[in-house]
Amino acid sequence: MSEFFSKLFDTSDFPARWYCGNWSDAEGWLHILSDLGIWSSYTAIPLVLLYFARKRQDFPFTKLFWLFAAFILLCGCTHLIDAIIFWNPIYRVSGLVKLATAVVSWTTVIALIQIIPRAVHLPSLAATNDRLVREMAERAVAEADLWRMKARYEALLTGTRSVVWTADASGQFSVPQPSWERFTGQSWDQHQADGWLSAIHSADRDQVLEAWKQAVTERHLFRVQGRIWNTARQEFRCFIAEAVPVLDSAGTLIEWVGTISDVHEQRLAEEELKLAKLEAQHKQRELELIYDSAPVGMSLVDRDHRFIRINDYLARINGLPREAHLGKTAYDLFPELAPAIRPLFELAVMRAEAVLNCEVQGTTVAAAGERCWLVSFLPLANQEGEVWGVSCIVQDITERKRMEQALRKSEQQALQANLAKSEFLANMSHEIRTPMAAILGYADVLLGHLKDPDNRNCVIIMKRNGEHLLNLINDILDLSRIEAGKLDVSTEAVKLPQLIGDIQSLMRVRAEEKNLDFEVEFNSAVPETIQTDPTRLRQVLINLIGNAIKFTDSGSVRLCVRLIHTTDLATIEFAVRDTGIGMSPEQQLRLFKPFSQGDSSVTRAYGGSGLGLAISNRLVQMLDGSLDVDSTLGVGSTFYVRLPLGSVSGIQLVVPEMITLAVEGVSQTRKERHLTCRVLVVDDRRDVRHISQHFLENAGARVSTAEDGLQGINIALSARDNNEPFDVIVMDMQMPNVDGLQATAQLRSAGIEAPIIALTADAMKGDRERFINGGCDDYLSKPIDHVALVDLVGRYSQEITLDELRQTRLMRTQQLHDAISRKNTL
């Protein structure tokens, strides 16, 4: 064997193949080139196989590739040696190579035998391709699902109001958290790792961190509450944080997924709810206390009229314990009350409306006699509007009803007494005014006949005292009419400068009698026209100025008028200032009481009934104004009358010159009217007939008289029948037998259309309307003002035609008819 390997490359023992046999060049080179070609291809094939085996480590049977490569490479080497042997006969090397090729070949065969069973089960190429196609489709679906999951996750992070976050297995932020950044305003540089703790309220950090560390260590559910900064609201908000660990199939912790929910509003709502519950409990306790201690009977009944609840007060009213009521109806306990209570209760249930303050009379166990109760039923409904119960309130008003009856009786007695007083005052007015008419009238007649100054002075004194007595009667009557509600105010357009000028002209004379200065001042521009009752305003101002003159011995009295503006409204103020005796605060407290002055010394020194200021105060109140006083004892007083005017926008304002008005007022005198008519005077008092006849005949009229209504009717009808009808009839209203109203009615029924003037001493509210509605055309009160009588007779006989009278009477009749219709409708 050693000899073989020693001669392995020895070629001396063998000839070259060119020299064995008869080789032609073509045949030799054919073998040589063929062997070289086979060798080169057999060398390339193993290289390709080895390259494939190296690149595809996942390909099965990799070792077989190496065997095939060795086998093919050795086969190629045998062909290369065959080509070399044509020149260099290395048969021994060729033998070794062939031996190696044989060994490798059988090794490959053995490997193939071992691999074939497994290779048989390998899929075919087509099957492999199909499988690859399916795997690619499944991979595409999986990628699409993965993309959707990623998009859903990103949408969740972006769109949710809660903070969704992830942390690594150690519990730290390892990737940016978009929702955390959006909520807290922290950037990734700020909240990465443990930086997120800075967004937690400092008072809550230790608690949150401790709970987080414990959850990470023990790998259990993380849940904690606290406050976190909210960058949008710029405040710390209450939150609940939760997180769960994410594990792989082997149970290894991969990461943490958590949320942070903003529960700030929920917490506030919970706090408010808690407070509301406490408040409700407090109110419920209060209601319970009120319910149990209420001074009225209270109960709650269901739709079937059964008592659900009742307080002690109602139980005492019914005379039964509370327990005896529960579950029963009032009809079971008090059958006699059922007819009165049942309809009210059913009305409250059916209509779902409260039935209030209904009186029920009857008896109960606790009531010895008949009692009266005031009951109310208040329905209680659910959200659907269905009544489920009724709250009942019961008040025992028996004593109140008795008091009301007593009060009504007292009121009737008071009304009767007041009516008797009013009738008494009316009768007294008539009885006093009638003789006063004669006294004052004949005083005027006597003055026309007397020439001696002493005699004239005596008559003037009599007349002045008679007028004073008449003023006193007027004051008492005015106060009585105000208290009885029989004094009206009638507003109309009044020229303010003219009204003040008339008052100045009248009161200046009184002031000059005491050597006092009396002035009128306008402290601002005032409306030229105001809406008020001129008669009552003149009465108030004249009374105040008259008092100022009476209580001022030296100095001056001044009337100041000004307009007071506010935002939208205006007030006219009249201030009466004097330099008189003044008043103390105690005296001012008694000032506006009837029949009262400052003190008795004032009454003795200055006289008076003490009614003027009381009447003025009442009149100003009726004009919706106010009367005030500012006074200092020994210095003087100022009385303020303020009347509301409303808005004065668009009303002309003026500043009057009162000196001119005063001169004009003094210079004016009343001219006597000349009469050319026939007049019938009807009065039961001879003195009144004669004085009226005297005044009218002096004015030129032809006068006839009658003693009562019946005689007046006969005279008027006789004159008409003789074609000498009277132009005017002056008719007293209060006469025996046939009074003035009856006589007027009979004259109108008989066709007498002549104007009738009512002459009466009655001066209460409604007197004028009563006489006008009774057929009279005008009204003249006693005592008779002879100038007013002549003027009134002259106006109806010379200025007003019969057609105008008919039209006026028709309008009055229609107005009376409408008023009666409205009253009947109401």
Salt bridges, closest charged atoms under 4 A:
GLU3 OE2 - LYS7 NZ 3.53
ASP13 OD2 - ARG92 NH2 2.68
ASP35 OD1 - HIS79 ND1 3.04
ASP58 OD1 - ARG56 NE 2.82
GLU135 OE2 - ARG131 NH1 2.75
GLU143 OE2 - ARG139 NE 3.38
ASP145 OD1 - ARG148 NH2 2.04
ASP204 OD2 - ARG227 NE 2.94
GLU218 OE1 - HIS220 NE2 3.07
GLU235 OE2 - ARG237 NH1 2.83
GLU242 OE2 - ARG223 NH1 2.23
ASP262 OD2 - ARG237 NE 3.16
GLU265 OE2 - ARG233 NH2 3.66
GLU265 OE2 - ARG237 NH2 2.55
GLU286 OE2 - HIS282 NE2 2.76
GLU288 OE1 - ARG309 NH2 2.14
ASP292 OD1 - ARG322 NH2 3.91
ASP302 OD2 - ARG306 NH2 3.13
ASP304 OD2 - ARG306 NH1 3.38
ASP312 OD1 - ARG322 NH1 3.18
GLU359 OE2 - LYS401 NZ 3.05
ASP396 OD2 - ARG371 NH2 2.99
GLU399 OE2 - ARG402 NH1 2.89
GLU404 OE2 - ARG400 NE 3.53
GLU404 OE1 - LYS401 NZ 3.94
GLU431 OE2 - HIS430 ND1 3.76
GLU431 OE1 - ARG685 NH2 3.21
ASP444 OD1 - LYS463 NZ 2.41
ASP444 OD2 - HIS786 ND1 3.89
ASP478 OD1 - ARG481 NH2 2.01
GLU483 OE1 - LYS421 NZ 3.19
ASP488 OD1 - LYS765 NZ 3.17
GLU519 OE1 - ARG558 NE 3.92
GLU521 OE2 - ARG558 NE 3.35
ASP553 OD1 - LYS514 NZ 3.86
GLU573 OE1 - ARG562 NE 2.76
GLU573 OE2 - ARG642 NE 2.84
ASP628 OD2 - ARG642 NH1 2.96
ASP683 OD2 - LYS782 NZ 3.02
ASP721 OD1 - ARG720 NE 3.60
ASP732 OD1 - LYS782 NZ 3.52
GLU753 OE1 - ARG806 NH2 2.71
ASP767 OD1 - ARG770 NH2 3.23
ASP777 OD2 - ARG748 NH2 2.93
ASP777 OD1 - ARG809 NE 2.91
ASP778 OD1 - ARG768 NH2 3.94
ASP778 OD2 - ARG795 NH2 3.01
ASP791 OD2 - ARG670 NH2 3.76
ASP791 OD1 - ARG673 NE 3.78
GLU799 OE2 - ARG673 NH2 3.24
ASP803 OD1 - ARG806 NH1 3.30
ASP818 OD1 - HIS817 ND1 3.83
